């Protein structure tokens, strides 16, 4: 029986802080938001506001089936987790979010990320990484912007 070779590159591994630089930009894959996403998210979070759970609700000012901004944010964070911070993200330390336009069921969202700061910590080969995330729908409309302050791990064996 053979044993796993731990020296092989790990597929899906996120960036270590040393692999990033201020000004670096990247984009996520896109994802279409479904009715199932909306139903599951509102059910599990308790965000049972009429605008989200009543398909015939006529008191809202948004055409279509609006989704909570929190759902939009969570889906983008999921895309980032699967690519940028898988296995290296240690903590979300701060988040400031701005909503620019509604997102509705059927919209396809994706994001652009820019690294805006990197500050190595004094111990444990970690750094605080700041980034700005801009979220766009399929029409190119910016629907959300948020800034994130995360703690990321360094490369194994590297000194701070």
GULOKOL-584692 format. One line per 8 residues: number of its first residue (from 1); for each residue x, y, z of N, C-alpha, C. Coordinates in steps of 0.2 Angstrom, whole numbers. Layout:
BEGIN
NUM = X Y Z X Y Z X Y Z | ...
END
This chain:
BEGIN
1 = 4 -6 0 0 0 0 4 6 0 | 3 11 -4 7 17 -5 4 22 0 | 9 27 2 7 32 7 6 39 3 | 2 43 5 1 50 2 8 54 2 | 9 57 -4 15 61 -4 13 68 -2 | 15 70 4 13 77 6 17 82 3 | 22 81 -1 26 86 -4 22 88 -11 | 17 85 -13 13 87 -19 9 93 -18
9 = 9 97 -23 4 103 -22 -3 101 -20 | -6 105 -16 -13 103 -14 -18 107 -18 | -22 104 -22 -27 107 -26 -32 111 -22 | -33 117 -24 -38 121 -20 -36 125 -15 | -29 124 -13 -26 128 -8 -26 135 -9 | -29 139 -4 -29 146 -5 -22 150 -4 | -22 156 -5 -16 160 -5 -13 160 2 | -6 159 3 -3 161 9 -2 169 9
17 = -1 172 14 -1 179 14 6 182 10 | 11 178 10 17 179 6 16 179 -1 | 10 176 -4 9 175 -11 5 181 -13 | 3 186 -9 -1 191 -11 3 198 -11 | 1 203 -14 4 209 -14 -2 215 -15 | 0 220 -11 -5 226 -12 -6 228 -19 | -12 229 -21 -14 231 -28 -16 225 -32 | -14 219 -29 -16 213 -33 -23 212 -34
25 = -26 211 -40 -33 210 -42 -34 203 -45 | -40 201 -43 -42 194 -46 -50 194 -46 | -53 190 -49 -60 189 -49 -62 182 -48 | -68 181 -45 -71 175 -44 -75 172 -50 | -77 166 -49 -82 163 -54 -88 167 -52 | -93 166 -57 -100 168 -56 -104 163 -53 | -110 165 -50 -115 160 -48 -122 163 -49 | -127 159 -51 -133 161 -52 -137 160 -46
33 = -141 165 -43 -145 164 -37 -152 161 -39 | -154 155 -36 -160 152 -37 -165 153 -32 | -171 151 -33 -177 151 -29 -175 147 -23 | -172 141 -24 -170 137 -19 -165 140 -14 | -160 144 -17 -155 147 -13 -159 152 -8 | -164 156 -11 -168 160 -7 -172 157 -1 | -175 152 -3 -179 148 2 -175 145 8 | -170 142 6 -165 139 11 -162 144 15
41 = -160 149 12 -156 154 16 -161 158 21 | -167 160 19 -172 163 23 -174 158 29 | -175 152 27 -177 147 32 -172 146 37 | -166 145 35 -160 143 40 -159 149 45 | -159 155 42 -157 161 45 -163 165 49 | -169 163 47 -175 166 51 -177 173 47 | -174 174 42 -175 181 38 -182 180 34 | -187 179 38 -194 178 35 -198 184 34
49 = -195 189 31 -198 195 30 -202 194 24 | -208 197 23 -213 196 18 -210 197 11 | -206 202 10 -203 203 4 -199 197 1 | -196 193 6 -192 187 4 -196 181 3 | -202 180 7 -205 174 7 -212 174 4 | -214 179 1 -221 180 -2 -220 182 -9 | -221 177 -14 -219 178 -21 -224 183 -24 | -230 184 -20 -235 189 -23 -235 196 -19
57 = -230 197 -14 -230 203 -10 -229 209 -15 | -234 213 -14 -234 219 -18 -232 226 -14 | -230 225 -8 -228 231 -4 -221 233 -6 | -217 230 -10 -210 231 -11 -209 236 -17 | -203 239 -17 -201 243 -22 -197 240 -27 | -195 233 -26 -191 230 -30 -194 225 -35 | -193 225 -41 -196 221 -46 -193 214 -45 | -196 208 -46 -193 202 -45 -193 199 -38
65 = -190 194 -37 -189 191 -30 -183 193 -27 | -183 198 -23 -177 201 -20 -174 196 -15 | -167 196 -15 -164 191 -10 -160 196 -5 | -160 193 1 -156 197 7 -149 199 4 | -147 205 6 -140 207 5 -135 201 8 | -137 199 14 -133 194 17 -132 188 13 | -137 186 9 -136 180 5 -131 181 -1 | -132 187 -4 -127 189 -9 -120 189 -6
73 = -119 192 0 -112 192 3 -110 185 4 | -114 181 7 -112 174 9 -110 170 3 | -114 171 -3 -112 167 -9 -105 169 -12 | -104 175 -11 -97 178 -14 -92 175 -9 | -93 175 -2 -88 173 2 -87 165 1 | -92 162 -1 -91 155 -3 -87 154 -9 | -88 158 -14 -83 158 -19 -76 159 -18 | -75 164 -13 -68 166 -11 -65 160 -7
81 = -69 157 -2 -67 152 2 -64 146 -2 | -68 145 -8 -66 139 -12 -60 140 -16 | -58 147 -16 -52 148 -21 -46 152 -17 | -48 157 -14 -43 162 -12 -40 160 -5 | -45 158 0 -43 157 7 -44 150 10 | -45 145 5 -46 138 8 -40 135 11 | -40 134 17 -34 131 21 -29 136 23 | -30 142 21 -26 148 24 -29 153 28
89 = -36 154 27 -40 159 31 -40 157 38 | -38 161 42 -38 159 49 -44 163 53 | -46 169 51 -51 173 54 -53 178 50 | -60 180 50 -63 186 47 -63 191 53 | -59 196 53 -59 201 58 -63 207 58 | -65 209 52 -69 215 51 -72 215 44 | -78 218 44 -82 218 37 -86 224 37 | -85 228 32 -89 234 31 -92 233 24
97 = -99 234 24 -103 232 18 -107 238 16 | -108 239 9 -112 244 6 -116 240 1 | -123 241 1 -127 239 -4 -128 244 -9 | -127 243 -16 -128 248 -21 -135 247 -25 | -137 241 -26 -142 239 -30 -145 232 -28 | -152 231 -29 -155 225 -27 -152 219 -31 | -152 213 -28 -151 207 -32 -157 203 -31 | -159 200 -36 -165 196 -37 -164 189 -39
105 = -169 184 -37 -168 177 -40 -167 177 -47 | -162 173 -50 -161 173 -57 -155 177 -59 | -153 182 -54 -147 186 -56 -140 181 -55 | -135 183 -59 -129 179 -58 -124 184 -56 | -121 183 -50 -116 187 -47 -109 184 -47 | -104 189 -47 -97 187 -46 -94 193 -43 | -88 193 -42 -84 198 -38 -77 199 -41 | -75 205 -40 -68 207 -41 -65 209 -34
113 = -59 206 -33 -56 207 -26 -49 211 -27 | -48 216 -23 -41 219 -23 -38 219 -16 | -32 217 -16 -28 217 -10 -26 224 -8 | -28 227 -2 -27 234 -1 -22 235 5 | -20 229 8 -16 230 14 -13 223 16 | -7 223 18 -4 216 21 0 218 27 | -1 216 33 3 218 39 4 211 43 | 11 209 42 13 203 45 12 204 53
121 = 10 199 56 9 199 64 16 197 67 | 17 198 73 23 198 77 25 190 78 | 20 186 77 21 179 79 17 174 75 | 19 168 75 15 162 71 14 163 64 | 19 167 60 19 167 53 12 168 50 | 9 174 53 2 176 50 2 183 48 | -3 185 44 -3 192 43 -11 194 42 | -12 201 43 -18 204 42 -19 206 35
129 = -23 204 31 -24 205 24 -31 209 23 | -30 215 21 -36 219 19 -38 219 12 | -44 219 10 -46 218 3 -53 222 2 | -54 224 -4 -60 227 -6 -63 222 -11 | -69 221 -10 -73 216 -14 -79 219 -17 | -79 220 -24 -84 223 -28 -88 217 -31 | -95 217 -30 -99 212 -32 -103 215 -38 | -104 211 -44 -107 213 -50 -112 208 -52
137 = -118 210 -55 -123 206 -58 -121 204 -65 | -125 200 -68 -124 198 -75 -124 204 -80 | -127 210 -78 -127 216 -82 -122 221 -81 | -117 219 -77 -111 223 -75 -113 228 -70 | -119 228 -67 -121 233 -62 -117 231 -55 | -114 236 -52 -111 235 -46 -117 234 -40 | -118 229 -37 -123 228 -32 -121 228 -25 | -115 227 -24 -112 227 -17 -105 229 -17
145 = -102 232 -12 -95 233 -11 -94 232 -3 | -89 228 -2 -87 227 5 -79 227 6 | -77 229 12 -70 228 14 -70 223 19 | -64 219 18 -64 213 23 -56 214 26 | -56 212 32 -50 212 36 -49 205 38 | -45 201 36 -44 194 37 -37 192 40 | -37 187 44 -30 184 46 -29 178 42 | -23 178 38 -21 173 34 -15 170 36
153 = -14 163 35 -8 159 37 -3 161 32 | 4 160 34 9 160 30 11 153 27 | 16 153 23 19 147 20 22 143 26 | 20 136 26 23 132 31 31 133 31 | 33 134 37 41 134 38 44 141 37 | 39 146 34 42 152 33 42 156 40 | 47 161 40 47 165 46 42 171 45 | 40 174 50 36 180 50 40 186 47
END
